[in-house]
Amino acid sequence: MQKNGLIAIVKRDCPTCVMVTPVLQEILQTNDLKIYSQDDPKFPDGVDGVADDTTLDVSYTLDIEIVPTLVRFEDGKEIDRTYGWDRTAWENITATTGLGVDLPDFKPGCGALNQEQGHLAKLRIRHGDTPMISRLIPLGENQDAIEACFERGWSDGLPVVPPTQSRVMAMLEGTTRSADENLGLMPSNLDVCTVEKVAINAVMAGCRPEYLPVVLAAIEAVLDEDYCLHGTLATTRFVGPVVIVNGPIAQHIGMNGKG
């Protein structure tokens, strides 16, 4: 990205971006403007030198929320920005008068593609902006993910859902709790059990993100010292934990219960 001048982020699939195309052409005549397009590098029509941001990396770096967004930089630092179409704001940021005289004074913009959940999780992973600290295990090109889980002792041979970064990130969206929150010590090795570790196991079990608060509540319950989970797991007797889910939350998550 340029260190001085203006940057505009637009997308074709936005009526406001289409509307301000003549304004962008006006600004190009008097300002050092670089235009990035989120969905079509040939948009805006009739404008040369549009940068392709279909990967959304520039939009993510600039934390774009609405398109069109116009940003001014000086010496590599952002000093001003505006979004949507607001003639007064655009004239102030460009130090230009008489912009878009044929347009309405104001028109709201559209949601930026980099803020859509499907894109946002991938961008966070690609840019290293995730709360996850678990080590990554690379797989060979021809290595089956489910078999890899079994080989590492993560399953008893039945299929599990491979806990990829994107799946675990999506699972963590199901709670407002911090990924590194310590829930307690998990028997039998008494390892630290964090929200992130629960999310990884929830992914493998086929959980949906909206189930995670209930799963976390169940984990906290069995980790209570009075319950003595270590004894339950270590005994050779015929015992096992039973989780009862009751109340409105059971209906909210679609708990499989009859009666």
JOGIDA-V634512 format. One record per helix or strand of 2 or more residues. SS is the DSSP state (2 for helix, 1 for strand). FROM is the first residue (numbers start at 1). TO is the last residue. If there is no record, write none. Layout:
ss=SS from=FROM to=TO
ss=SS from=FROM to=TO
//
This chain:
ss=1 from=5 to=10
ss=2 from=15 to=19
ss=2 from=21 to=30
ss=1 from=33 to=37
ss=1 from=51 to=52
ss=2 from=57 to=61
ss=1 from=66 to=67
ss=1 from=69 to=74
ss=1 from=77 to=83
ss=1 from=85 to=86
ss=2 from=87 to=94
ss=1 from=106 to=107
ss=1 from=110 to=111
ss=2 from=113 to=115
ss=2 from=117 to=126
ss=2 from=145 to=151
ss=2 from=165 to=172
ss=1 from=182 to=186
ss=1 from=191 to=194
ss=2 from=195 to=204
ss=2 from=209 to=222
ss=2 from=229 to=234
ss=2 from=248 to=252
//
